[in-house]
Amino acid sequence: MSLSDTLADIRRRNDWPLLAQAVPFARMLGLRVDVKGESFTCVLPYDHSLIGNPVLPALHGGAVGGFRRPSISASTTCCPAARRTLTRTSTW
């Protein structure tokens, strides 16, 4: 099954937590999608391997970017209001 087929299936079933499992990098990061009514939250659970600077400790920039991209994609795929907001702000 292709990614677009998987997304169509997730949208049809309204099973958004499966979206994180459909994207390999999001799955590797452990990204979790929580949907409660109209509320949509992407969660990046703590994992020691995601720490880039153990002295601070700070998340690795690649982990932050890797979390950000599928989170935005998931929210715009799931929530029509997010698509409208993103469209409005991206035209600046």
N, C-alpha and C positions, 0 to 999 in steps of 0.2 A: 504494500500500500504506500502510495506517495505521500509526502507531507501535506500537499493540498487536499488529498482524499481524507487524510487523518483529521485535518482541521475542519473539513466539511462534516465529518462524522461527529466530532466533538461539538460543533455548533448545533447540529441537528439533535443530539442527545442532551445538550445543555450540561455537559460534564466537563467543566473548565479545569478542574484539578488535573485531568489527564493531559492538558496542554503542556505542562512542564515536563512530562515524561516523553512527549513527542519530539522535543528539541534536545539533541544529544548533549550540547554544552550545558544547558539548563539542568539536565538530568545529572551530569557530572558534578555540578555545583551543589546539587541537592535542593534546587529551587522548589518551592511549594506554593501552590495557588489555593487561597482560601476564599470561597464565595459564600457570603451570608446575605441572602435577600439581594438587595441592590449594591451591597458593599463587596468590593473586589480587592484583595490584598495579596501581593506577592511577598514571600518570606524567604530570606536567605539564612538558613540555620547556621549556627556557629560550627565551624570545623577548623581545627588547628592548621590544617593544610592551606587554608585561605589567608593566613597571616603572612603579609609580605615583609614587615619589619617587626621582629620579635622584641626589639628594645622598647618600642612605643606601647603596646603592640597595635599595629595598624593593618587593616585589610589590604591585600595586594590590589593594586589598581586594575589588574586584569580581572580579578574576581568582581570588583565593583562594576566595571564595564560589562563583564559577562552577565552580571545580574540585571543591569539596567536595560540592555537591549531586549531580552526576551520578556522582561516585565512590561515594557512599553508595548511591545508587540501583542502580548497577551491581553493587556487592558484595552487596547484599541480593537482587538478582535472580539472581545467579550462584550464590551460596553459601548453602545451607540453614543452616549454622552461624551465619553472620552474621545471618540473619533471626531466629534464636532469641535471639542476644545482644541485638540491637536491641529485640526485643519485651520481653525481661526488663528492660533498662535504661530503656525508655520508660514503664514502669508506675510508676516512683517517684513 
